[in-house]
Amino acid sequence: MIKLANTKNCTGCSACFNACPKSAIAMIEDAEGFLQPNINHNKCIECGLCQRVCSVLNPIQNEILNQKVFAFINYSDRTVSSSGGAFSFFARKILNEGGIVFGATMDENLNVYHIGIEDIHDLHRLRGSKYVQSKIGLSYKNAGSALLAGRKVLFCGTPCQIAGLYRFLGKRWENTLITLDLVCHGVPNQLIFNKYLEKLAKTKKFSQEKNGKFIDFRFRNLDSWSIVPAIKTAKSRTWNILSQEYNVYMSAFFRGSIFRESCFKCQYANTQRIGTFTIADFWGVGTTGKKFGKNVSTGVSMIIDNFGNLSQYITPSDNIYIEERTISEAKLKNKNLNNPIIRPIERDTAIHDLLASEKSLCEFAKKYNMLDSFPKHLIKTIFKNLIYGLGLYNVYKTISYKLGRTS
């Protein structure tokens, strides 16, 4: 009988789902909301293809010999990107050559999933960080079809998603396929995010009766280097910054208390990467050792060139700044280039509590000590609202960065 990775080790990459020739595998939410493969044994012919494409059962071992690290700023897209615009740089290259770009989007119902785009005017749909595990759907199949048709493909995702793509394809498709693996903290899921939004809508400030439905969610600013979540409602249609008591989803995210179990033993949370390139925020660039002479307030990307291919994509006409840095500097503030996040004890109960309809966001935040004391919280809220209201956030960021505060 076919046996796939167990629920503690499965990454939810969906390679098995894409590969099954009889459509005998469905990706089904488990009790915590994480997608797990479910085999319909009435359809299954036990060909074993699903097992062969599983990157957990068959880890990919890359020989990385000439890895280089770069600080990168894409001036054309920097102010519409979460960081320095690295993803948009590669995406434009592929789209301008008639290729297809695959990445995560968030739709009008705030669902996160992978899509492929072929038009530069759709690039905005893939920009920006989404701290929810994206549903792959049939993106691997669609990418494979494009490659077989002779088209260039860019595929961006978490390392486990890139590993799933390579296992599904069976080869790396050098010079035709570019993959961007993200330096990933870990992944929550859509059900957890939906339940968080549902509870947010029950608070007095964000009640849907007063504000209308939520129409957009922003995990990070696009015009400054910050992680300041905000939400847009049907009635206000302006960004409302989520102060501490409403921002428990991201608080739980950074503590790792709502991550998939496999994230705590991620085989890619080191410098032995899986993608053609690795991209991330270059947190801390220039704060130790060699100085970095460019303004960082609106973001700097890190590109790790894993196989020595970056020079193929750089031309003198590109509106970019690129500077080689060191892998040790890259690892300094990007902790997931060193090791996976340690599983916190609160992971045992946090997802259950966040999914529980009877527990409010305030109760959740108090139980897990996510709230500052009243005076400190009040001062931080007033300060944050003031610098945003006056348009001074980038000035504040520049000053704090020079003083050694990088996030």
N, C-alpha and C positions, 0 to 999 in steps of 0.2 A: 504493500500500500504506500502511496505517496505520502511523504512526511516533509513538511517545510519547516523553516525556523520557528521556534516556539515564540509565544507572545512577549516574552521578556527580551528576546534578541532581535525579533523582526523589526526592521526600520520603517516598514510601510511604504517602501519605494515603488511597489506595484510592477516590478519587472515580470513577476510570475503571471500577473493579471494580463499584461500586454502580450506575453509569449504563448499562452495556452491556445493551441490550434482549435480547440473545441468550445472555447468560451465557458469552460467549466469552473473558472475561478472568479469569485466576486470579492471586492474589497468591502468588508463589513465593519462597522464601528463596534468596538468592544465596550465593556461596561464603563470605561473611562473616556470613550469617544475616539480612541485611536484606531485607525484602519488596520485590519488584519485580513489576510487572505482566507477565504472560505471555499473549500472544494466541494463541488456538486459531484458526488461519486457516481451518480447515474449517467453523467456526461463524460466523466474522466475516462481516458483510455490508457492511463498509466504509462504514457510515453516518457515521462521523466524530464521533459523540457523545463518545466517550472523549477525543478530542483537544480538543474544545470545553470539557470540564469540567476539564481539566488546568490547575491554577493555576500550574504552572511554564511551560507554553507560553503561557498567557493570564493573566499576573499581574493581581491586583485592585488598582486604584488608588483609595484612599479619600481624600476631602477632609476632613481633620481640622482644624477651625478653633478650637474652643472646648474643647480638652482640659484637664481638671483632674485633679489628683492628691490623694488623700486617704489619711491614716493611718486604719486601721479596726480596731476590736476588737468582736467579737461575743461578748458575755459568756456567752450561752447555750451556745455550742459551742466556745469557745476552748480548753478543756482536753481536747477530743477531736479537735483539729485540728492540722495541722502548723504552722500559723502563727496568724493572728488570727481565723480562722473565716469569712472572706469567702465562700468557696464554699458553706458550709452556710447562710449567710444567704440567698443568692439561691435555693438549692435549696429551702429551706423555703417561700419566697414562691411558687414555681411549684407545688410539691406541694400546698400549701394551696388553690390555685386549681384543683386537679384536673388539673394538667399532668404532663408527663414530663420527667425529668432524665436526661441522658446524661453519662457520665463513665467514667473508667478504674477497673477493679476488679482485685484479685488474688485468684484462687481458691485452693482448698485444695491444688492442685498447683503453686502459685506462678507461674501463668501470668497475664499482664497483658493485658486486652482491654477494649473499651468495651461497656457495657451500658446499658439504659434502666431506670429505676425509677419506680414510680408510688405507692409507699407510704413514708411517712416513716420507718417502721421498717427500711427497707432503706438508709437514708442512710449508715449506717456503712460499707457496702460500697464507697462511692465516696470516703470521706475518706482523707486521708493521701497523702503524696507517693509516687509510684512512678517510680523512675529507670530505666525501661525503656520503649521505644516501644510504646504500646498498639496492639493490633490492632483496627482499626475494624470489621471484619466488615461487616455490613449496617446499621450504625447510621445512616448517612446516609439510607438508604431508609426505615428505621423512623421517623426524625425527620420526614422529608418526609410520610409517611403520617399522622402525628399532626397536623402543621400543616394538611394538607388536610382533616382531620376537625374542624378548628376548635379544637384543643387548644393550650395554651401549651407551649412547649418551652424548656428550658435545656440548652445543649450546652457542655461544658467540654473543652478539649483544648489541645494545642500550637498555635501560630499556623498552621502548615502544615495541621493537621487542620481548623482553623476555616475556612481558605481553601478547602480541599477541600469542606467542607460547603456553603459559599456558592456555589461553582462548580456543585456538583451540584444545588442547589435553584434556581439561576438568578436569585434575588432575595434580599433581606435579610429579608423577612417582618417588617418593623418592627411593634412593639407586640405581636407574637405569639411571636417567637423572641428569646431572650437568649443571646448567646454570651460565654463567658469564655475569653480566650486567656491562656495562662500565659507569664510571662517565662522562657523556656526556655534552658538552657545548651547543649543538644544531646541527641541520643538514641542510646543503645546499643540492642541488640535482645534478644529472648527467648532466642535460641540462645546468645549470649554470657553472659547471666545464668545460664542453665541449666548451661553448662559451668563457670562459676565455682562454682555450688552443688555440682556433681559433684566438683570438686576440693576444695572445703571439706569435703565428706563423707569425703574420704580422709585428712584430717589427724587426728592423734592425738586432739586435743581434741574434735573434732566428728564422729568416725567414727560411721557409722550403726549399726555393730555394737554400739557402746557406748550410743549415744543414741537410736536409732530414727530414723525418717525426719524430715526437716524438715517442720513443719506450718504455719509462718508465718514471714514475714520482714518486718521493719520497717526502712525506710530512715531514718526519723526518729522521735524521741519525739513523742508527741501531747500530753503534758502539760507540755512545756517547749520553749523555742525552741532547738532543737539538731538537729544532723545527727549522730546517734550510732546507726549501724546495729546491729541486734540480730536474733538468730534464736531461734526456739522449736522444740524437738524433741519428739517423741512421748513420750519418757520423762521429760523434765524438766518440760515444759509451763510453764516460766518463761522470761523473756527473758534470753538470754545475749548480753552486749555483745561486739561483734567488735572486738578490739584490733587494732593496726596490722598485724600479720603476717597476719591473717585478713580484713582489710578492703580488699583490693587492688582489688576491683571499684569501690568508690567513690573510691579513690585514682586509679584510671585514669579514672574518670568526670570528676573535677574537673580533670584535666589534658587532657581532650578526646581522649585516645588511643584511645577505643573508640567514637567517634561516627560516625554516618552521614556520608558525604562531603558531602551537600548542606548539612549543618549549618554548615560552614565558610564558606558564602556565603549564609547565610539572609537573605532579603529582609525579614524581620520583626524582625531584631535591631537595632531602633532605636525611636524614639517614634512612627513612622507605623504604628500598630497595625491589626489586622484585626477584632478582636472588639468587641462592644458595650462590654464592659469588659475591661481587662487586670488580672490579679491576680497577686500575688507576695508574698514576704516583704518587709517594708519594712526591709531591713537598713540600719543606720546612722541610723535616724530620730532626730532630736534631738541627734546627736553633733556636728554642725556647724551654725552659724547658730542659728535659732530652736529653743529647747528643747522637748522633748516631755515633758509632765508625768505621763504614765501609766507604770505598771510594765510593763516590756517582757519580763520573764523568761519568760512563757508565750506570747509571740508577738504581733506586730503585723502585720496585713496591709496591703499597699498596693493600693489600687484606683485605676486610671486610668480616668476617665470619658471615653471617647473621643468621644462624640457628644452629651454634655449630657443624658443620660437618668437619672442616678442619683437625682435628687430624686423621681422617680416611684415609687421602691421604698422610700423612707425614711418611716416613720411615727413619731409621738411615742411609741407603745407599744413600739417595738423596743428590746430590751435591748442597746444598742450604744453605742459611743463613736466619733465620726467627726470628723476635723479636717483641714481643707484644708492641704496642704503645697505644695512647689514641684516642678516637673519636674526641676530641676537637682539637688535633694536626692535624688529618686528614682533618678536616673542615677548618683549618686556611688558607691553600693555594688552596684547591680544593673548589672554591666558589660554584660550583653546588651541593655540599653536603649541602648547606645552603638554597639555593633558586634558581629558574630559573633566567636566564639572563633577565635584563630589556629590553623591546623592545625599540630600539633606533628610534628616529624620522626618521632617514635616511632609515630605513627599508621600508618606504612608496615608495621610488623611486630607491633605490640602485639596486634591482634585475632588474627592468625595464631598468636601464641605463647599467648594465652589459650585458644584453641580446641584447641591441640595437646595430645593426651591425655598425652604423655610429659613435659610440663613442669608441675611442681608449682606451687602458689601461692607457695611460698617462693622458688623459682627465678625465677618471674616478677617478684616483688617486688624481688629482688636485681638482676636484669638492668636494671630500670627505676628503680633507686635510690629505692624507696618506703619503705625502712626507716631509722629513726633509728639512731644509734649505740647500743650496748648500754646505757650508763648513762642516757642521755636517754630511751630507750624504756622502760626499767624504771621510772624515776621517773614518767613520764607514765601508764603503766599502773596503778601503785599509786595515784597521785593520783585518776585517773578512777574506779577501782573504789571508792575510799574515799568520794568525794563522792556517788557514786550509792548506795552501800550505806547511808550515813547520811541519805540524802534531802536533801542539801544542794546539789544541782545548780542549782536556781533561785536560791539565794542567791549562789552562785559566778557565775552568769550575770549577775545584777543588778550585782554589784560590777565584774566585768570590762567590762560594757557602759559603766558610768559612767567607767571608765578608758580607754575608747576602743576596746576590743576588741569587735567586733560579730558575729563568726562563729566 
